[in-house]
Amino acid sequence: MASSSSSAAMRELQRELETKANDLSKLQKDISKNHQVRKKYTIQLGENELVLKELDLLKEDANVFKLIGPVLVKQDLAEANANVRKRIDYISAELYVYNTLLDNYCFHFI
């Protein structure tokens, strides 16, 4: 009788262990995907901050062009500046979201 109950307890522990292992595997995949996205956004943020610094060096009457497909289109300096700032704001917000998600992943794992 004791053997039967300990066998059932072992099967239950085995199921719990498998569930935890599956949860850990899913968490590792989520963290890896999060890292890839954060890396992409971090690179884009750096590029856009560099563009903003370059735009800040230009005089107001400077010619600015935007690449749209295979064509360079003339763009107003103020408009270009505003667009880059909007992109920086967007990317920064996305990075915040993904950093928060990463914190949550780590919190739930503990």
C-alpha positions as a printed Julia matrix, in Angstrom:
110×3 Matrix{Float64}:
  0.0    0.0     0.0
  2.8    2.4     0.89
  4.48   1.47   -2.35
  1.36   2.4    -4.31
  1.05   5.8    -2.67
  4.75   6.59   -3.05
  4.54   5.55   -6.71
  1.63   7.94   -7.24
  3.55  10.69   -5.46
  6.56  10.04   -7.71
  4.37  10.25  -10.84
  2.91  13.54   -9.58
  6.41  14.91   -8.9
  7.49  13.78  -12.37
  4.53  15.63  -13.96
  5.33  18.77  -11.95
  8.98  18.55  -12.98
  8.04  18.18  -16.66
  5.67  21.15  -16.4
  8.36  23.28  -14.77
 10.9   22.21  -17.41
  8.47  23.15  -20.2
  7.78  26.49  -18.52
 11.51  27.15  -18.25
 12.03  26.28  -21.91
  9.25  28.65  -22.97
 10.68  31.38  -20.74
 14.13  30.93  -22.29
 12.64  31.28  -25.78
 10.72  34.41  -24.74
 13.84  35.97  -23.21
 15.87  35.17  -26.32
 13.25  36.76  -28.59
 13.07  39.77  -26.26
 16.85  40.13  -26.4
 16.84  40.09  -30.22
 14.15  42.76  -30.41
 15.84  44.94  -27.78
 19.14  44.62  -29.66
 17.47  45.74  -32.9
 15.81  48.73  -31.19
 19.03  49.69  -29.4
 20.89  49.78  -32.72
 18.11  51.81  -34.34
 18.09  54.22  -31.41
 21.83  54.79  -31.74
 21.52  55.35  -35.48
 18.68  57.83  -35.06
 20.5   59.72  -32.3
 23.5   60.01  -34.62
 21.26  61.33  -37.42
 19.75  63.87  -35.0
 23.23  65.09  -34.04
 24.09  65.46  -37.72
 20.87  67.36  -38.4
 21.61  69.68  -35.47
 24.91  70.62  -37.12
 23.19  71.81  -40.31
 22.24  75.38  -41.08
 18.57  76.15  -41.59
 18.95  76.53  -45.36
 20.77  73.21  -45.81
 19.38  70.65  -48.23
 18.14  67.5   -46.55
 17.07  64.42  -48.48
 15.11  61.38  -47.39
 15.52  58.02  -49.06
 12.12  56.66  -50.07
 12.59  53.39  -51.9
 15.18  54.03  -54.62
 14.53  57.79  -54.72
 16.02  60.67  -52.71
 13.29  63.19  -51.9
 14.07  66.69  -50.67
 12.76  67.34  -47.17
 12.53  70.42  -45.01
 15.15  70.43  -42.22
 12.54  71.09  -39.53
 10.38  68.25  -40.84
 13.36  65.89  -40.95
 14.31  66.9   -37.43
 10.75  66.32  -36.18
 10.55  62.92  -37.9
 13.8   61.73  -36.35
 12.71  62.92  -32.9
  9.4   61.04  -33.31
 11.31  57.89  -34.27
 13.58  58.28  -31.24
 10.53  58.7   -28.98
  8.86  55.63  -30.51
 11.98  53.46  -30.27
 12.62  54.59  -26.69
  9.04  53.69  -25.74
  9.39  50.26  -27.36
 12.66  49.66  -25.53
 10.94  50.56  -22.27
  8.2   48.03  -23.0
 10.67  45.25  -23.81
 12.85  46.05  -20.78
  9.73  45.89  -18.6
  8.81  42.55  -20.15
 12.3   41.25  -19.42
 11.98  42.36  -15.8
  8.65  40.53  -15.61
 10.17  37.35  -17.09
 12.9   37.42  -14.48
 10.43  38.16  -11.68
  8.15  35.26  -12.61
 11.05  32.85  -12.83
 12.18  33.56   -9.27
